[in-house]
Amino acid sequence: MTTHDLKISNEIKLKIIHEIIEPFYIHDISSKIRNKKCWKRTGQIFETVSKVLVAVGGIISFSSGYFNDPLLSFFAGAISTLSLTTLQFSSFAYSENKKQGQELNILLKKLDLDTVPIVEQQINHNHNNTMQRQESAPVMSVREV
């Protein structure tokens, strides 16, 4: 008897599906959902911190002009740079959130389940040169389970 003639019983196949594959899907899907929530929350926190730092940097910048203090100018520049850094990390977190959503949808489609909408975060500049975040979700069709 060669390895090509070896047949795996249906009981073994069912055991593999129920004890290994299904728990893997459950763990992977719940992990993707947790990661998606975490990255979204992280993006929101860093975006908020960035806006606060912009306000603080602006106040210190005006103060440095009023008091004619170069040390205040340095702190204003450092805080503004930190604000840009936190905004970039916020953008990274939002893109990771989107990536986790896409990976989750791949798993859900494989199981023939409804997918979750992916909300894209876009940072736009309005006419006053201030940044605004806009959310847009594509329209998705609902599939029968």
N, C-alpha and C positions, 0 to 999 in steps of 0.2 A: 504494500500500500504506500503510495507516494503522498506528498503533501498536497498535491492537486486533487487527490481523491477524498481528502478529509472534508467532511461537512460539519458545520457548527449547528447544533440543535436550536430549535426555536426557543426553548426554555432559556438557554444561555443568552441568546440575543435579547430576549425580553428582560432578563436579569440585568444585562449591561445597560439597556435603555433606562429601566426604572431606577437602578441603583447608582449609575455613574453619569449618564448623559443628562437626564432630567434634573438631578441636583446641580450639575454644572450650569445649566441654563438658568436655573433659579438664582444661584449665587452670582453669576455674571450679570444678569439683568438687574438684580437689586444693587450690586456694586456700581454699575453704570449710573443708575438713578441717584444713588448717594453721591457719587463723584460729580454728577451734573449739578445737583443742588449746591454742593460745596463750592464749585467753581463759580456758579452764579452769585452766591453770597459773597465770595471773595472779591469778585468784580465790583459788586455794589459797594462794598466797604472801601476798597481802594479808590473808587471813583468819588465817593463822598469825602474821603480824606484829601484827595487832590483838590476838590473844590474849597475845602476849608483852608488848605495851605495857600491856595491862590489868594484868598481873602486876607489871610495873615500877611503874606508876602507883600500884597498891595499896600496894606496899612503901614507896614514897616518901611516900605519904599518911600511913601509920602512923608513918613516921620523923618527919614534920613535927609530928605531935602529941607524940611522945616528946621531941623536941629543942626543941619550941616555936619553930620557925623558919618565918616567913612565906614566905621564899624557897622552901623545900621544898614548902610548900602550893601556891605558884604553879606549880612544876615538875610537881607531881602532877596539878594541873588541866590543864596544857598537855599532858602525856603522855596523860591520859585523853581529852582532846579529839582528839588525834592518833589514838588508838585507834579512836574512833568514826568518824573520817574514813576510816581504812583499812578499817574494816568496811563502810562505805558503798561504797567503791570495789570491794571484794570482791563485794558484792551486784551492782553494775553489771557487773562482769566476768562473773559467772555468768549474768546476763540476756543479755549479748552472746553468750555461749557457746550459750545456748538459741536465740537468734535465728539464729545461724550454722547450728545443727542443723536448724531449721525450713526455712531457705533451701536447705540441702543436700538435705533430703528432698523438697522441691518439684522440684529438678532430677532426683533419682533416680526419682521417680514419673513424671516426664515421659519418662524413658528406660525405664520399666517395669522398674526394678530394686528390690531390697529396700531399705527405708528403715532408717535408724539410729535406735535408741531415744533419746529426749531425756530426759536426767536433769535433774530440777528440783531446784535447791538451795533449801531452805527453812530460814530461821533461826527457831528456836522458843525460847521461854523455858520452862525447866522449873520445878519447884516451888521450887528454890533461887535463882531469878532469875538463873541463868547461861544463856548462850545456847548452843544446840546446833544444828549443821547436820544436816539429814536429807536423804537422797537418795531420790527415788522415780522409778521409770521406769514409764510406762504399758505395759501388755501390748499388743504389736503383733502382727498376724498376719504370717506369712511368705508372701510371694507367690512364685510360680514365675518364674524368669528365662527 
